Amino acid sequence: MKKINLADITNQMAEGEIFEIKDAFVGRIQKQRERIIIYKLTK
């Protein structure tokens, strides 16, 4: 599995842009498959 740095993703995004991660595994102990949507509101 690969770790994702959300700060790196948001720094590359423009204001108002939407970024979607379709199959992400979230959780510290039990990994659950989730869909993550990141929306950058401001700079």
C-alpha positions as CSV (number, residue, x, y, z in Angstrom):
1,M,0.0,0.0,0.0
2,K,1.1,3.5,-0.7
3,K,0.6,6.4,1.7
4,I,-0.8,9.7,0.4
5,N,0.2,13.1,1.6
6,L,-2.9,15.3,1.5
7,A,-0.8,18.5,1.9
8,D,1.1,17.7,-1.3
9,I,-2.2,17.1,-3.2
10,T,-3.8,20.3,-2.0
11,N,-0.8,22.4,-2.7
12,Q,-1.0,21.3,-6.4
13,M,-4.7,22.1,-6.7
14,A,-6.2,25.3,-7.9
15,E,-8.9,27.2,-5.9
16,G,-12.3,25.5,-6.4
17,E,-10.8,22.3,-7.9
18,I,-12.1,18.9,-6.9
19,F,-9.8,15.8,-6.5
20,E,-11.2,12.3,-6.1
21,I,-9.5,9.1,-4.8
22,K,-11.8,6.2,-5.7
23,D,-10.2,3.3,-3.9
24,A,-8.4,4.4,-0.7
25,F,-7.9,2.3,2.4
26,V,-8.6,4.3,5.6
27,G,-8.0,3.3,9.1
28,R,-5.3,2.7,11.7
29,I,-6.2,-0.8,12.9
30,Q,-8.9,-2.0,10.4
31,K,-8.4,-0.8,6.9
32,Q,-11.7,0.0,5.1
33,R,-12.0,0.8,1.5
34,E,-13.4,4.4,1.0
35,R,-13.9,7.0,-1.6
36,I,-12.2,10.3,-0.8
37,I,-13.2,13.6,-2.3
38,I,-11.0,16.7,-1.7
39,Y,-12.4,20.2,-2.5
40,K,-10.0,23.1,-2.2
41,L,-12.0,26.2,-1.1
42,T,-9.3,28.9,-0.9
43,K,-5.6,29.4,-1.6
